[in-house]
Amino acid sequence: MNCTEYLVTLNIPPSLEGMMVDSLLMLEAEHGFSSFPVYAHHHDNKGLSLAEQVTGSQKCIRIQMYVPVQELPALLAQLRSDFSGSGIQYWVLPVIENGVI
């Protein structure tokens, strides 16, 4: 099986939402993306408010987008350049199938 597309997921701090949306609209205008609020749960308390430390969760904005395999390296390089040190979590998964039903 040859993967021709990836699903890129980003968990970003709410304070970076506007900047990230602007950046992605310039990079991913052709393909689009989705964003929605989520709560991240992990053991790292760095940067968490007292309330977040008590609940063990941190509010984030999750952004997901389909990216063609040939565009993935440029997207990740641009994000690393524009958002270096911002603590954004990301992961990339191969897309086996997608479509509209």
C-alpha positions in Angstrom: 0.0 0.0 0.0 1.4 3.4 -1.0 0.3 6.3 1.3 -0.4 9.4 -0.8 -1.9 11.5 2.0 -1.4 12.1 5.7 -3.6 13.3 8.5 -1.7 15.9 10.5 -3.0 16.7 14.0 -1.9 19.7 16.0 -2.7 20.5 19.7 -2.0 24.2 20.1 -2.5 26.6 23.1 -5.6 28.7 22.6 -3.4 31.8 22.6 -1.9 30.7 19.3 -5.2 29.9 17.5 -5.4 33.1 15.5 -1.7 32.9 14.4 -2.0 29.3 13.5 -5.2 29.7 11.5 -3.6 32.6 9.6 -0.5 30.5 8.9 -2.4 27.5 7.8 -4.8 29.4 5.6 -1.8 30.6 3.6 -0.2 27.1 3.5 -3.3 24.9 3.3 -5.8 27.1 1.5 -6.4 24.5 -1.2 -7.1 21.6 1.2 -8.6 23.3 4.2 -8.5 22.0 7.8 -10.7 21.6 10.9 -10.3 23.0 14.3 -12.1 22.3 17.6 -11.5 22.7 21.4 -10.1 19.7 23.3 -8.7 18.9 26.7 -5.2 17.4 26.7 -4.3 15.1 29.6 -0.7 14.4 30.3 1.8 14.3 33.1 3.8 17.4 32.2 2.5 20.3 34.4 4.8 22.9 32.8 2.8 26.0 31.9 -0.4 24.8 33.4 -2.6 27.1 35.5 -3.4 26.0 39.1 -6.9 24.9 38.0 -5.4 22.9 35.1 -3.0 21.2 37.5 -5.9 20.3 39.8 -8.0 18.9 37.0 -5.1 17.2 35.2 -6.2 18.7 31.9 -5.3 21.6 29.7 -7.6 23.3 27.2 -6.1 23.2 23.7 -7.3 23.8 20.1 -6.9 20.7 17.9 -6.4 21.3 14.2 -6.5 18.4 11.7 -5.8 18.5 8.0 -5.2 16.1 5.2 -1.8 16.8 3.5 -0.5 15.2 0.3 2.8 13.2 0.9 4.8 15.6 -1.2 3.7 18.7 0.8 4.3 17.2 4.3 8.0 18.1 4.7 7.4 21.8 3.7 4.4 22.1 6.1 6.3 20.7 9.0 9.4 22.8 8.2 7.2 26.0 8.1 5.5 25.2 11.3 8.8 24.5 13.1 10.1 27.8 11.8 7.0 29.9 12.7 6.2 28.2 16.0 9.5 27.1 17.4 9.5 26.7 21.2 5.7 27.1 21.5 5.0 23.6 22.9 2.7 22.5 20.1 2.2 18.8 20.1 1.7 17.2 16.7 1.4 13.8 15.1 1.2 12.5 11.5 -0.8 9.4 10.5 -1.1 7.8 7.1 -4.6 8.0 5.5 -5.8 4.6 4.3 -9.0 5.8 2.8 -11.1 8.9 2.8 -14.0 10.3 0.9 -17.6 11.6 1.1 -20.6 9.4 1.8 
